[in-house]
Amino acid sequence: MYSNLSQWRRIRKRVLVIGESKRSVAKKEGMSRATLRKILAHESPPGYGGRRDRKPKPKHMPAPLARRRLRTDAVKWRWMEWVYDLERKAFEEGTLSASLSHASGSSRKRILVVMASEQGFSAHAIEKHLGLSRTTVRNYLLKFKAGGLESLLAIKPKPRMADNQSFGKALFQLLHEPPSLSGFNRTTWRIEDLRKTLTGRGLPVCDEVIREALWKSGFRWRSAKVVLTSNDPAYREKLAYVRKVLFNLGDDERFFSIDEYGPFAIKAKPGRVLVGPGESPSVPQWQKSKGWLITTAALELSRNQVTHFYSRAKNTLEMIKMAETLLDKYRGARTLYLSWDAASWHMSKKLLAFVEAHNAEGDGSPRIELVPLPASAQFLNVIESVFSGMARAIIHNSNYPSVKAATEAIDRYFEERNQHFAENPERAGNKIWGKERTAATFDLSNNCKDPNYR
C-alpha cells in the first residue's frame, strides 16, 4: 500500500526534517505508528522501481569507488539513526536539543547544523542531508561560534525606507517649501502631494512610508505650527544665496544669525520639574510682573559664539547697535554677513542707509553684507535653536526675583556656552551642548524655531 516514493519522502520529511511528532503524522496519514516506524527506517519503499529500471551492477567495482560508497552509506545510516535518536530523547532545558524541540522551519535547520557539527558530521554531509549550500552551513557555524544561540537564530531586519536618512532629509526640506513651488494650488501639504513630488525627484515612496517617517519624527497634522512653511515666492533663490555664502565663507569672514528673544515678563514660569509623590506643581494665572526683557543676540555660525545685549524695543536702532557691536568685536575680519528674518525693522531704509554709509567709508573696518532669509522662514534662523535651548534651561520653571537676576542668569548661560564651544570647536554628533533640541547649523531640513520652548 505504501509504495509511492513521493508519499514515502513526504512522510519522512515531516518527521525527520520539519520535526512533526510521529503520533500526529500517523494520525493525519491514516497509518499505524508501526508502519510509520518502518518508513522512517528506510529511505525508499522495498523493491521500488523494479529490476528492469535498475542499472546492472558492475561485476568488479573498483576498490576506491567501493570504499567511497561504503563510507557514504555509513554516513547516511549514521545520520538517520542520529535524527531518530533526537526524536526519542527527552532533553534538558537550556541545551541546543531543548531549543530544537520548540523551533521550526529555518530556525530548526540552523540548530541542526550546529548539533550535527558537534556530533562530528562533515560540512558535506550536513549540506547534503539538510539541503543547504556549503556557504550557508559555514555562516551558521560562524554565527554560533561568535554569539551563541542568540546570534545563530537572529534574523537581520530589513532596512526600512522610513528610516533612510536621505529620504528623511528630502521629506523635511519639502515640508518647509510652499506647495505652490511644486505645482499644487494649495496652501498646505497633503500626503498624496508629498508622494507625487518626492517621486518626481527620484524618491518613489508610498503614502504609508511618508506617514511612518512623519510619525517617527514626532510631527502630527494637528501640530502644523511646528512645521512652519514659508510663503515667499523667491524662497529657493534666497536659500540658494545663503548656502552659496556659507559654502564659500573664508577664514577672515564671519556669518551671523541675528534675532530677538522676547519681550517676556519676569514672573513665575511654568515648565517641567521633578516632583515627589503626591505633589502637583502649579503657577498662578494672574501674577504681578517684576519687569520685562528683550534679548537681542547674534550667533556666529563658524565658531558658534553668541553676542548679546538687552533692548527696550524691537526696531532699526537696535539692529544698528548690533551691527556696531559686531564691527567692534570682529574688527580683524574682512566681511561680516548679517542674516535675519523678514521683520520690517530688519530691512528698513534707515538700516540699509547705515550699511551703505559704512561700506563707503573704507576705514579698514569689516565690510557688512546683508543675507536676508525668506519671508516666514523663522525655522531657518539658526539663533532660534539657541533661544530654545536657553528657554528650556533657565527660563522655563523659573521665578527670578528681579530683572537683574534674570539678566545675570542669561549672561551666565551665554558665557558658559561660548566657553564650551571655544574649548570644543568640533561638536560630537547632533547634540548641541545638551540644551538645544535642534542642531545650531544652517540646514534646509532644520526646524530651529520650536514653539514649545519660546
Secondary structure as GFF3:
##gff-version 3
##sequence-region A 1 454
A	DSSP	alpha_helix	5	13	.	.	.	ID=ss1
A	DSSP	pi_helix	14	18	.	.	.	ID=ss2
A	DSSP	alpha_helix	22	29	.	.	.	ID=ss3
A	DSSP	alpha_helix	33	41	.	.	.	ID=ss4
A	DSSP	three_ten_helix	51	53	.	.	.	ID=ss5
A	DSSP	alpha_helix	63	88	.	.	.	ID=ss6
A	DSSP	alpha_helix	96	102	.	.	.	ID=ss7
A	DSSP	alpha_helix	106	118	.	.	.	ID=ss8
A	DSSP	alpha_helix	123	130	.	.	.	ID=ss9
A	DSSP	alpha_helix	134	153	.	.	.	ID=ss10
A	DSSP	three_ten_helix	161	163	.	.	.	ID=ss11
A	DSSP	alpha_helix	165	175	.	.	.	ID=ss12
A	DSSP	three_ten_helix	179	182	.	.	.	ID=ss13
A	DSSP	alpha_helix	191	200	.	.	.	ID=ss14
A	DSSP	alpha_helix	207	216	.	.	.	ID=ss15
A	DSSP	three_ten_helix	221	223	.	.	.	ID=ss16
A	DSSP	alpha_helix	235	247	.	.	.	ID=ss17
A	DSSP	beta_strand	253	265	.	.	.	ID=ss18
A	DSSP	beta_strand	292	300	.	.	.	ID=ss19
A	DSSP	beta_strand	305	311	.	.	.	ID=ss20
A	DSSP	alpha_helix	316	329	.	.	.	ID=ss21
A	DSSP	beta_strand	335	339	.	.	.	ID=ss22
A	DSSP	three_ten_helix	344	346	.	.	.	ID=ss23
A	DSSP	alpha_helix	349	361	.	.	.	ID=ss24
A	DSSP	beta_strand	367	370	.	.	.	ID=ss25
A	DSSP	three_ten_helix	378	380	.	.	.	ID=ss26
A	DSSP	alpha_helix	383	390	.	.	.	ID=ss27
A	DSSP	pi_helix	391	395	.	.	.	ID=ss28
A	DSSP	alpha_helix	403	423	.	.	.	ID=ss29
A	DSSP	three_ten_helix	451	453	.	.	.	ID=ss30
###
